[in-house]
Every structure is written in C-alpha cells, then in structure tokens.
Amino acid sequence: MQKFIDIPTIDISPLFTNDVEAKKVVANQIHATCRDGAGFFHISNHGIDITKLQNTVYNFFKTLTEVEKLNIAVNAHNKNNLNPSNGFYTSAGGTKPDEKFVYANPKFVETHPLVTNDHCLQETNVWPDGKKYIGFRDFCEKYYWDMFNLSSKLLQGFAIALGKEANFFDQYFKTEDNTSSISFIKCSFMESYQDVKKAEDGTEVNFAEHQDVSLISLAFITPLPNVQVKINGEYFDVPISDENFLVHCGSYMSYITHDYFPAMYHRAKFVNAERLCLPFFVNLNPNTMIEPFFPNQIPQTSYRKPLLYGDYWNDAVNALLTRM
C-alpha cells in the first residue's frame, strides 16, 4: 500500500521578474518545505517544453542501434572510449535493459582548462552521428543552458530562503565552469526482470537509499510514482507530476547550511514499466569553496570547515558507490 507524502507545487515565475516581494513569497515556500517539510517540491511555470523533451529523448533511445550505443558508450562498456562518466550506459542483452545517456557542460571542449587539467569532474561530451540524428546535439545543448538558467533563478529563491541576497549563488554557479550534468534515463518494461534489488524493508528498488551528490537537483519523471523519501526513519511515496520538475537539495547544500536545508535520503522503487527519469544535477566548479554558514542567524553550535567542491564531490561519489 502506497503512503504518499504531501509536497507543494511552487509557482516560480516571480523568480524571473524584478518583483522583490513576489520573490520572497517563493522563497518562503521553499523554506517551508526544505526546513520543515518533506524536502521535495514541484516547480511550475518553469519554461521548459516538457512534451518536446520527452519526445526527443524517447526517439533518441528507440532509434539507436547496438553499434551506435557502443560507439558513444562510457569506458565501462567500451574500453576504446576514455570517458568514465559522459556517454551511453547500457545493459542491452542483459536482464535489466535500462539505459542512460549522460552529458555535461557544452563548454568543456578539449582545450578548456578544467579538461586539460584532467580533473575527474570534467570530460568532453560524446554524441551520436550528427547526419543521422539531425538536431539532437543542438537540442541537448540548448536544453542544458535552459536548465542552467532555470536553476540559476531557482537558486535565487534558495538564497533568499537562507537569509542571503538573491544573487548569492551567482558567484559560484557560472556558465563557463559549472560541472552540472544531465542524465537521460529510460527504463523498459520486461516480462521478467531478474535480480531486482531489495531494500532492508523488503521493498524492491531500482536505486537504493541515497542523498544526491549536488547542490540541488531537478528532475522530470514520467508520472509513475516510484520516488520515496525517508522521514523519521519511514519511507513515503512522493507524488509525481506530468508537467513539473521535482526539486530537492543535494548534500553540498546540506553541508554549507549546517543541515539547515538537509539533503533527504530517498530511493527509487522498482516499477516494471517504460518510463523516463531526466535529472539535472546542479554542480559547481571543483575549485569552488562556499564558506559554511548558519542561515537566518540561527544559534551557532559547531562550525564546519570550508570544503572544496571537487573534494566534496569525490568523497560523496565514493560514499554513494558503497551504498549501491
């Protein structure tokens, strides 16, 4: 039996205006759910064409041949490719034919300083044949910047909610060096799945309990409820929208706010159905360091040392992998 948690849908259109008071209303709603609520919320009036997004992603996955998948596969699936993160992931021919395509900042070309320094967070993107997949790369790169701009506006709401100036995160979240990434994940229906993971409470899961490795995360998910959030040791189902993005804090937001806005533990239940999960993980330059602070002048108890984003990311990803 599903137990749904109530989460708000926040109209973020004021964040695209100069209306200071209207922005405060949005910020208060973010504060209410991130501080005292479930930690998850939907955003409406976000400006993204959801129908076009879904159609483009579905068409991409359904058109790729096995050879084409291999050509753009990450190193784990194709040793001829060097990228460990950006590219195609597939279990085609196996017992779980879920597939994923990951790409990151389009500005990370071979000559970008962060790429030439061979930092673990930075890789160039790989793309399918542009002659066959006409417009796909252009769509993906535009969608990346649309999501970057959306996230920048959303971070204004977070900043105000935390007692900062609206532009607080602008100095850290920049077009030229942010390490945010997009995942296009398509799960498939199968007559018989094998080796489905089970959580300690017996729930079948696609993705085990975790906190996101990000500042914040946004995701469009096909409206088949499978996300669960952990509150006071108990899991609750999160409602899914067919037109809005689901938003929550990553563990870096939790770190720099001394858990004032915690990164909620959550998991993805196993659902045997064709569906999409399309997250955008808001990440920063690996050399960025945000001084941890106590939001809204709450009483100070213990103080956390500043942590480079790259060091945070490495540690958090390694911890995440041990949980999977």
Summary of the structure (lengths in Angstrom):
residues: 324
radius of gyration: 19.4
end to end distance: 25.1
largest distance: 59.5
contacts: 1002
relative contact order: 0.16
helix: 30%
strand: 22%
